Amino acid sequence: MTATPPRIAATLIMRNEARCIRRCLDSVRPHVDAMVVLDTGSTDGSVAIARACGAQVHHLDWPDDFAAARNHVLTLADADWHLVIDCDEWIVSGGEALRDWCAGPPRLGALCIRSSFDLPQHGGNALPSTRSWIARLLPRGVRYTGRIHEQPVSGLPVERIDLLLDHDGYEDAQAADKRDRNTPMLLAELRNDPQNPYLLYQLGKEAETARDYGRAADWYEQASARTPDGAPWTHGLLIRRLHCLGQSGASEQGIAIAGEQMPHWQESPDFFFVLGNLAMDRALAEPAHALTEWLPLAATAWERCLEIGERPELDGSVEGRGSHLAQHNLDVIRQQLALLSG
């Protein structure tokens, strides 16, 4: 007798997502057995679009708690496996691997989510993007905790699956409303759990997205002091902290921290890319030492990025830092060194 294949459902929380809900559902539909949407008060046509795409749409007044909303839609879906996806995300590749993966034993599936973001004076046609590995493929019975930046609670192992989602919710056009919502919720959570390093890290990310780099660096410093060894966000936290120190005029402190951390991140192009940026900041701050110390350090750091290459498996990595972004910076600095030497 042939075993019945496991039933897979995509679950979403939605409110006023007419901009992107069709893109999300169209990308998911070929790979799941059901799409279950929990609407929390849309007024923009999102519900009609979702239904036209073939989704089941249920309604709930917003509980001011993301875990509660996630858990409600998981209960409604009641599938063997749940693909948890946000409306501003969509499957880019790897969807065809879902069924084989879900035929395996119970575990949490960590997906790669590639988030594009705006940068001041960013050139080129494509926006830079960070890559994060997040547990979003959950077997029946796993539930969430946390009012915001909620996490699945389970003793099951976490295994990566080669499934890539793109996400555009951090771009400026979409991010402002989220910041107004997220930061107060995070601060409320922090009052209940003031030593939680993940909440501190997320507060830093919110401040960084708002380009309040000094405040972000402060949050990241607090998170760094409390983050346990081996935490999955360790790499992203360090890189973001160094970046924000440079952006807030504290490049000297950033260089000192990078020196302490360098032995641990010899295979991270992101680490050496940001180190190169910090060295450039020091060159501007100390022009007398630029040619003999800081510009050569920057060049060496970006050369190391190219030697390492792209490392998408590192949580919080930025696409291009092991390739074209480092090469661009290296070309610019070589021109500057040639001019100064001549």
Residue, then its C-alpha position, 0 to 999 in steps of 0.5 A: m500500500t502506498a503511503t498517503p503523501p503529507r499535506i502541505a499548507a501555506t499560512l499567511i497573516m494579512r492586512n492591506e497587502a493588495r500591493c503584493i499578495r497576488r505575487c506571494l500566492d502565485s509563487v506558492r500555489p504550485h507547491v502546496d495543497a492549500m493556502v490559508v490566509l488570516d486577514t486582520g482587517s484589510t480595507d484595500g481589496s486584499v481579501a478579494i485578491a487572495r480569494a481569486c488566487g485560490a486561498q482560504v481567507h479567515h478573519l480575526d481582529w488584530p490581537d496585537d500579538f504576532a505569535a497569537a495570530r500565527n498560531h491561530v492560522l496554523t490551527l485553521a490550516d491543520a496540515d501535516w506541514h506548514l509553510v509560514i510565509d509573509c505577504d511581502e515574500w515570494i518563492v524564487s527557487g526551490g519550491e519543487a523540493l518541498r514535497d520530498w523534504c516533507a516526506g522526511p521525519p519531523r524537524l524544522g525547515a530553515l529557509c533562506i530569505r533574501s531581503s532587499f533594502d535601500l541605501p543612501q546613494h546606492g548605485g546600480n539597478a539592483l538593491p543590495s540584499t541580506r540573506s537570513w536563514i529562518a525556520r519557516l517550514l513547521p510540522r504539525g503541532v509546532r507553535y510560536t511564542g513572542r508578540i513580535h519577531e515571534q519564534p517557533v518553539s520546538g525541541l525538534p532539530v533545525e535543518r536547512i532546506d534549499l528554498l529561497l524566498d525574496h522579501d521587499g518589506y525592508e525597502d523604504a516604501q514599505a518599511a516606515d509603517k512597520r517601524d512605527r508598529n514594531t519598535p513600540m511592540l519590541l520595547a513592550e516585550l523588552r520591559n517583560d524580558p530586559q535581558n533578551p538578546y534577540l529583542l535587543y538585536q531586533l531593536g537595533k535592526e529597527a533603528e538601523t533601518a531608520r538610519d539612526y545608526g548611533r542608536a542602532a549601535d547602542w542596541y547592538e552593543q547591548a545585544s552583543a553583551r548578552t548573546p550566547d555563544g553559537a546563537p544563529w544571529t551572531h554573525g549578522l549582529l557583529i556585521r551590523r554593529l561594525h557597520c553602524l559604528g562606522q556610520s555613526g562616526a565611531s570607526e575607531q571603536g569599530i576597528a578595535i572590535a574588528g581586531e578582537q573578532m578577526p580570528h573568528w571570522q576568517e571566512s566571512p566576506d561580510f566581516f572583511f567588507v565592513l572592515g574595509n569600510l571602517a579603514m576608509d573611515r579612518a583614512l578620512a579621519e586621519p589623512a596623515h596615516a591614510l597612505t601608509e596605514w588605512l588605505p592599504l588596510a582597506a585594499t587588503a580587506w576587500e582583496r580578502c573578500l574576493e578570495i573568500g567569495e560569496r558565502p550565502e550560508l552565513d546568516g545576515s550576509v549581504e549579496g555581493r560582498g564576496s564579489h562585485l561590491a568588493q571588486h568595485n571598492l577595490d577598483v576605486i581604492r586602487q585608483q586613489l592609491a595610484l593618484l596619491s602615489g603619483 
